[in-house]
Structures are given as structure tokens and as C-alpha cells.
Amino acid sequence: MTLRSAEPRDAETIAGFNRAMALETEGRGLQAERSLAGVQRLLRDPALGFYLVAERAGQVVGCLMVTFEWSDWRNGHFWWIQSVYVQPEARRQGVFRALYGHVSAMVDRDESVCGLRLYVESSNVRAQATYGALGMARTHYLVFEQERPGASYFA
């Protein structure tokens, strides 16, 4: 398996993974054009974050996205792991573990980063067990959101 930073040529694959993940985890369809534009925008603007991809035999089999949150309490950035997806046939084969290990090693080398965070569906106990096995701990925080009125992000 090869891990690498995503490139513009990966945008369609990553957007497809994002649409598959939304259906699988939340039963929601994402708008194809909007999801592709979102991936392409992040790939063009490293200030927004970055994607890592895992390849086997030249095929992308998994990915994750990292975005940044400033913590004034810690005077550092949290890196948020998001948009995690591994193709069904590649699951339980260490793909996410390798991606996570790579990101974790990047954090260890960068003193401006104070930690890693991610959110997970409350019913996704399998993913929660995976994250716990990698050394992540559940926090006392809950996530709230308010979407812009009238915006439609789902298909």
C-alpha cells in the first residue's frame, strides 16, 4: 500500500467516496457537482486542509481529509480528520490504520499542531472502537450545527 497526498487527478474518486460515505453512514445523497467542487476547492487551497489517499496496485482504495481548527487555549491547531472512506473490499485490511498513523506522525513532527480530533456518528460503534484502539479518547463535547437557511446540500 502506498500513502500519498491527494492530487487534482484524485478529485472525482474522492468525491465519489464522499457520496458513498454519506449514503452508507447517514442515508443521505450528496449533490454530485457540489461535492466534486468542494473536493476540488480544498485541493487548490491548502489553507483549507489536505487529503491523504491510500493506493493499492495504482488504485485509490481509501482516503481521509484533514482540516484545521485554531485553539487559543493551546496556542496551536487541532487537525480534524474528516471524510474518512475505505472501499468496502479493502476494509479490515489496515487502510485506515495506515492513513491515521501517517497523519499522527505528521502531528508528532509539527509543534504548531496540538492534537487530532474527529467526529463520528453516534451509532457507528465499529468506527468508535477503531478510533479507541488507535489511542483516541471520547471527549465530553457534543457537536451542534446550524446550516445557512435555504441552502440545499443534499441530493
Backbone torsions as a table, in degrees:
resi	resn	phi	psi	omega
1	MET	NA	139.4	177.8
2	THR	-115.3	133.8	174.3
3	LEU	-108.4	138.7	178.6
4	ARG	-155.5	163.2	172.8
5	SER	-68.4	140.7	178.0
6	ALA	-68.2	152.5	179.9
7	GLU	-125.2	165.7	179.5
8	PRO	-52.3	-32.1	-179.8
9	ARG	-65.5	-15.6	-179.5
10	ASP	-90.5	-5.4	-171.5
11	ALA	-57.2	-47.3	-178.9
12	GLU	-61.2	-42.8	-179.3
13	THR	-63.8	-47.4	-178.8
14	ILE	-63.3	-43.9	178.5
15	ALA	-61.8	-38.4	176.0
16	GLY	-63.8	-41.2	175.7
17	PHE	-61.1	-42.7	-179.3
18	ASN	-61.8	-41.0	178.6
19	ARG	-66.4	-41.0	178.6
20	ALA	-63.8	-41.9	-179.7
21	MET	-63.6	-43.5	-179.2
22	ALA	-61.8	-40.9	177.4
23	LEU	-66.9	-44.6	-175.5
24	GLU	-68.7	-42.4	-172.9
25	THR	-92.9	-29.6	-175.0
26	GLU	-124.8	-4.4	-177.6
27	GLY	66.4	27.6	-177.7
28	ARG	-116.5	139.8	173.9
29	GLY	-94.0	130.7	176.1
30	LEU	-92.8	147.4	174.8
31	GLN	-66.9	124.5	-175.0
32	ALA	-59.7	-48.6	-177.9
33	GLU	-63.6	-43.5	-178.4
34	ARG	-66.0	-42.7	-178.7
35	SER	-67.2	-39.0	176.6
36	LEU	-64.8	-43.3	178.9
37	ALA	-62.2	-37.2	178.4
38	GLY	-64.7	-41.8	177.3
39	VAL	-65.2	-46.8	-179.0
40	GLN	-61.3	-39.0	179.9
41	ARG	-62.8	-45.8	179.0
42	LEU	-63.2	-39.7	179.2
43	LEU	-63.7	-29.6	178.2
44	ARG	-82.6	-23.4	-172.0
45	ASP	-126.1	92.3	-177.7
46	PRO	-63.5	-14.1	176.0
47	ALA	-67.2	-21.6	179.3
48	LEU	-81.8	-28.1	-177.7
49	GLY	148.9	-160.8	178.2
50	PHE	-156.0	160.1	174.1
51	TYR	-111.5	145.0	166.1
52	LEU	-114.5	143.8	175.9
53	VAL	-124.7	152.2	174.4
54	ALA	-112.7	130.2	-179.6
55	GLU	-118.3	144.5	169.4
56	ARG	-130.9	128.1	179.6
57	ALA	50.9	39.9	177.0
58	GLY	78.3	1.9	179.7
59	GLN	-109.0	133.8	176.3
60	VAL	-73.5	122.6	-178.4
61	VAL	-113.3	-8.8	179.4
62	GLY	-166.3	162.1	178.8
63	CYS	-157.8	165.8	167.5
64	LEU	-150.6	157.8	178.2
65	MET	-116.2	144.2	173.1
66	VAL	-119.0	129.0	171.5
67	THR	-120.6	170.6	-169.9
68	PHE	-117.7	140.7	174.6
69	GLU	-130.6	126.9	177.9
70	TRP	-80.4	133.1	175.3
71	SER	-114.1	108.9	177.1
72	ASP	-70.6	-26.6	177.5
73	TRP	-63.6	-33.8	-175.1
74	ARG	-109.3	-6.2	-176.4
75	ASN	53.9	48.1	-179.8
76	GLY	-164.2	172.8	179.1
77	HIS	-96.4	138.7	161.6
78	PHE	-89.7	138.7	170.7
79	TRP	-98.7	123.3	178.2
80	TRP	-94.8	123.0	174.1
81	ILE	-86.5	125.0	-177.7
82	GLN	-139.7	172.7	174.3
83	SER	48.4	45.9	177.1
84	VAL	-78.0	128.5	176.2
85	TYR	-150.0	135.4	172.8
86	VAL	-128.5	130.2	179.0
87	GLN	-54.6	141.2	-176.8
88	PRO	-50.8	-40.9	-177.6
89	GLU	-73.3	-11.1	179.5
90	ALA	-105.1	1.4	-177.7
91	ARG	-72.6	155.2	179.0
92	ARG	63.7	27.3	179.8
93	GLN	-124.6	15.6	175.5
94	GLY	86.9	10.4	-178.3
95	VAL	-66.3	-53.2	179.7
96	PHE	-64.3	-40.5	179.0
97	ARG	-55.8	-42.1	179.3
98	ALA	-67.3	-44.4	178.5
99	LEU	-61.6	-46.3	179.8
100	TYR	-62.4	-44.0	179.1
101	GLY	-59.8	-38.5	178.5
102	HIS	-64.9	-47.1	179.1
103	VAL	-64.0	-43.5	179.5
104	SER	-59.8	-40.5	177.4
105	ALA	-65.8	-36.4	176.3
106	MET	-62.1	-42.8	178.7
107	VAL	-61.7	-43.6	-179.1
108	ASP	-59.7	-29.0	-178.3
109	ARG	-90.2	-7.7	-173.5
110	ASP	-118.6	102.7	-176.6
111	GLU	-66.6	-13.1	178.3
112	SER	-80.3	-8.8	179.7
113	VAL	-101.8	126.0	-176.9
114	CYS	-96.6	-12.0	178.5
115	GLY	169.4	177.3	177.8
116	LEU	-112.9	144.2	174.7
117	ARG	-138.0	158.2	169.9
118	LEU	-156.8	162.1	172.1
119	TYR	-118.7	154.2	-176.4
120	VAL	-142.2	147.3	175.3
121	GLU	-55.6	134.9	-176.6
122	SER	-61.7	-25.0	-179.6
123	SER	-91.3	-4.5	-176.7
124	ASN	-88.1	75.0	-175.4
125	VAL	-68.0	-30.4	178.1
126	ARG	-62.9	-47.4	178.4
127	ALA	-63.9	-41.5	179.1
128	GLN	-59.3	-40.5	178.4
129	ALA	-65.3	-39.5	178.1
130	THR	-62.0	-47.5	-178.4
131	TYR	-63.7	-40.7	177.4
132	GLY	-62.9	-40.4	179.5
133	ALA	-65.4	-23.1	178.5
134	LEU	-87.7	-0.7	177.2
135	GLY	102.6	1.2	177.1
136	MET	-80.3	148.8	180.0
137	ALA	-121.0	143.2	175.3
138	ARG	-65.4	138.6	179.2
139	THR	-100.4	176.4	177.8
140	HIS	-89.9	0.3	-178.4
141	TYR	-81.7	146.9	167.6
142	LEU	-111.1	154.6	179.3
143	VAL	-103.2	129.8	173.9
144	PHE	-117.5	154.3	176.2
145	GLU	-149.7	159.4	172.0
146	GLN	-141.2	116.2	179.5
147	GLU	-82.1	154.9	178.8
148	ARG	-61.9	128.7	-179.3
149	PRO	-55.6	136.5	177.5
150	GLY	83.0	-9.8	-179.4
151	ALA	-77.4	140.6	177.4
152	SER	-122.8	112.2	-176.5
153	TYR	-104.5	-13.0	-174.6
154	PHE	-110.1	153.4	-177.6
155	ALA	-73.1	NA	NA
